[in-house]
Every structure is written in C-alpha cells, then in structure tokens.
C-alpha cells in the first residue's frame, strides 16, 4: 500500500489513515453553520489500511463518502450531536460501502462518524460542501466519549 500512498501523494490524517486533497473549489460560499467563507466544495482521497481506524469526528457540513478500491469500508454513524441529546433520541448505524449494492453514504452536517477497512485496505473519496476546513473539524469531548462507553461500548476502539 505504500505505492498507493506515494502514487496519490497521501499524508497522515489526524483522525487516522491517509488523505490527499483532490479538489478545492475556487468559489467561496458562506457556511450555513457559522457564516464564515468556505470553498463551495472539497474532495479528498482517504485511505485506511488494515488495523487503522478513522476516529469518531464531526464536521460542520455534509460529507459524502464514495468507495473506490480495496475491501469494503465500515462506516459508523451517530445521527446526533450527542451534546444535547438523550439516548432515547440518538440513532446509530453501521453501514458498509464497497459491497455490490452500496458504494456511497452521506453523513449529514454535525453527525458523528468513524470508519475502518474490512480487509487489507479501503480507498474512498470524501466530498464536503461547503468545503472542508480543519477549523470545522472536531473530535469527541469527554462527555461524548462517555456516551459511547455507556451506550455503544463495542465502538470504543473508535474513540
């Protein structure tokens, strides 16, 4: 997989795995989340190798995951901010992209997400609109980690 990392010019991502920006729109828009200017859309390659995980994180805008190559990718999705919700109204799901009938999954703005490869590697693409900026990215707080530990303990390896 080192050849794929070199070929696509990927670098380590803070959440885990490797990434390389493919596209960043030159057009700017105001973010509906905080009114700051962002590129209209961004797109990256994202690579997870066997044993690597994308830790639970959140972005302020919708993110579209597309499967490209390798083993299917398991995405964990928490449909809530967790900061304001109770377990009764928090929906969780595990989705696999890269199987014969599913190659894309959308994580809406401010939902939590994590991922891992089901094999040697998974190469996917991630598009964010308005575009991704690390200022709009965050990991779980102590309270949110506690929610995982209490309500989805099988997902603790992703925090």
C-alpha positions as CSV (number, residue, x, y, z in Angstrom):
1,X,0.0,0.0,0.0
2,X,3.0,2.3,0.3
3,X,2.9,2.6,-3.5
4,X,-0.7,3.8,-3.3
5,X,0.3,6.3,-0.7
6,X,3.1,7.6,-2.9
7,X,1.1,7.5,-6.1
8,X,-1.8,9.6,-4.7
9,X,0.6,11.8,-2.7
10,X,-1.2,11.0,0.6
11,X,-0.2,12.2,4.1
12,X,-1.3,11.1,7.6
13,X,-4.7,12.4,8.7
14,X,-5.2,13.4,12.4
15,X,-8.3,11.1,12.6
16,X,-6.3,8.1,11.3
17,X,-5.4,6.8,7.9
18,X,-4.1,8.9,5.0
19,X,-5.5,11.6,2.8
20,X,-4.8,13.8,-0.2
21,X,-6.8,16.7,-1.4
22,X,-8.0,16.2,-5.0
23,X,-10.2,19.3,-5.4
24,X,-10.9,22.6,-3.7
25,X,-13.4,24.9,-5.4
26,X,-12.2,28.4,-6.1
27,X,-15.7,29.6,-5.5
28,X,-16.5,30.6,-1.9
29,X,-19.8,30.5,-0.1
30,X,-20.9,31.4,3.4
31,X,-21.3,28.4,5.7
32,X,-24.8,28.0,7.0
33,X,-23.2,26.6,10.2
34,X,-21.2,29.7,11.2
35,X,-21.4,32.2,8.2
36,X,-17.7,32.1,7.6
37,X,-16.4,31.8,4.0
38,X,-15.6,28.3,2.8
39,X,-14.8,26.8,-0.6
40,X,-18.1,25.7,-2.3
41,X,-16.9,22.0,-2.2
42,X,-13.8,20.0,-1.5
43,X,-12.9,16.4,-2.3
44,X,-10.1,14.1,-0.9
45,X,-8.8,10.6,-1.3
46,X,-9.0,8.8,2.1
47,X,-7.1,5.5,2.7
48,X,-7.4,3.2,5.6
49,X,-5.0,0.3,5.9
50,X,-5.7,-2.9,7.8
51,X,-5.8,-2.2,11.5
52,X,-6.2,1.6,11.1
53,X,-9.3,3.4,12.2
54,X,-10.8,6.8,11.5
55,X,-11.6,8.0,15.0
56,X,-15.0,9.5,15.8
57,X,-15.1,13.0,14.5
58,X,-17.6,15.6,13.3
59,X,-17.6,18.2,10.6
60,X,-19.9,21.2,10.3
61,X,-21.1,20.3,6.8
62,X,-22.5,17.4,4.9
63,X,-19.9,14.7,3.9
64,X,-20.3,12.2,1.1
65,X,-18.3,9.1,1.2
66,X,-17.6,7.2,-2.1
67,X,-16.0,3.8,-2.3
68,X,-13.1,3.4,-4.9
69,X,-11.0,0.3,-4.3
70,X,-9.9,-2.4,-1.9
71,X,-12.0,-4.0,0.8
72,X,-15.4,-2.7,1.8
73,X,-15.3,0.2,4.3
74,X,-17.3,0.0,7.5
75,X,-18.7,3.5,8.5
76,X,-20.1,4.1,12.0
77,X,-22.7,6.9,12.0
78,X,-24.3,8.6,15.0
79,X,-27.2,10.7,13.9
80,X,-26.9,13.3,16.7
81,X,-24.6,15.9,18.1
82,X,-24.6,13.9,21.4
83,X,-24.1,17.1,23.4
84,X,-27.8,17.9,23.5
85,X,-29.5,14.6,23.0
86,X,-30.6,11.8,25.2
87,X,-30.0,8.1,24.3
88,X,-33.7,7.7,23.5
89,X,-33.5,10.0,20.5
90,X,-30.0,9.1,19.3
91,X,-29.8,6.8,16.3
92,X,-26.7,4.8,15.5
93,X,-25.9,2.7,12.5
94,X,-23.0,0.8,10.9
95,X,-23.0,1.0,7.1
96,X,-20.7,-0.8,4.8
97,X,-19.8,0.8,1.4
98,X,-18.0,-1.2,-1.3
99,X,-20.3,-4.1,-1.4
100,X,-22.1,-5.0,-4.6
101,X,-25.1,-2.8,-3.8
102,X,-23.7,0.1,-1.8
103,X,-20.9,2.5,-2.9
104,X,-21.9,5.7,-1.2
105,X,-23.1,7.0,2.2
106,X,-23.8,10.6,3.3
107,X,-23.0,11.8,6.8
108,X,-25.1,14.9,7.4
109,X,-23.6,18.0,9.0
110,X,-22.7,17.7,12.7
111,X,-23.3,14.0,12.9
112,X,-20.5,11.8,14.3
113,X,-18.6,9.4,12.1
114,X,-15.8,6.8,12.2
115,X,-14.6,4.1,9.9
116,X,-12.4,1.1,9.3
117,X,-11.4,-1.2,6.5
118,X,-12.8,-4.7,6.4
119,X,-9.6,-6.0,4.7
120,X,-6.1,-5.0,3.7
121,X,-7.1,-1.5,2.7
122,X,-10.0,0.7,1.6
123,X,-9.6,3.6,-0.7
124,X,-12.6,6.1,-0.6
125,X,-13.3,9.6,-1.6
126,X,-14.9,12.2,0.7
127,X,-16.6,15.3,-0.6
128,X,-17.7,18.1,1.8
129,X,-20.0,21.0,0.9
130,X,-19.4,23.7,1.8
131,X,-15.8,22.7,1.7
132,X,-13.8,21.1,4.4
133,X,-11.7,23.3,6.7
134,X,-9.9,21.9,9.8
135,X,-11.5,24.8,11.8
136,X,-14.8,22.9,11.2
137,X,-13.5,19.5,12.4
138,X,-13.6,18.2,16.0
139,X,-13.1,15.0,18.0
140,X,-15.4,13.9,20.8
141,X,-15.4,15.6,24.1
142,X,-15.2,13.7,27.4
143,X,-19.0,13.7,27.7
144,X,-19.4,12.3,24.2
145,X,-16.8,9.7,24.8
146,X,-18.7,8.7,27.9
147,X,-21.9,8.3,25.8
148,X,-20.1,5.8,23.6
149,X,-18.7,3.9,26.6
150,X,-22.2,3.7,28.1
151,X,-24.4,3.1,25.1
152,X,-22.2,1.6,22.3
153,X,-19.3,0.0,24.2
154,X,-18.4,-2.1,21.1
155,X,-17.4,1.2,19.4
156,X,-14.8,2.2,22.0
157,X,-11.9,1.3,19.7
158,X,-13.0,4.3,17.5
159,X,-12.6,7.0,20.2
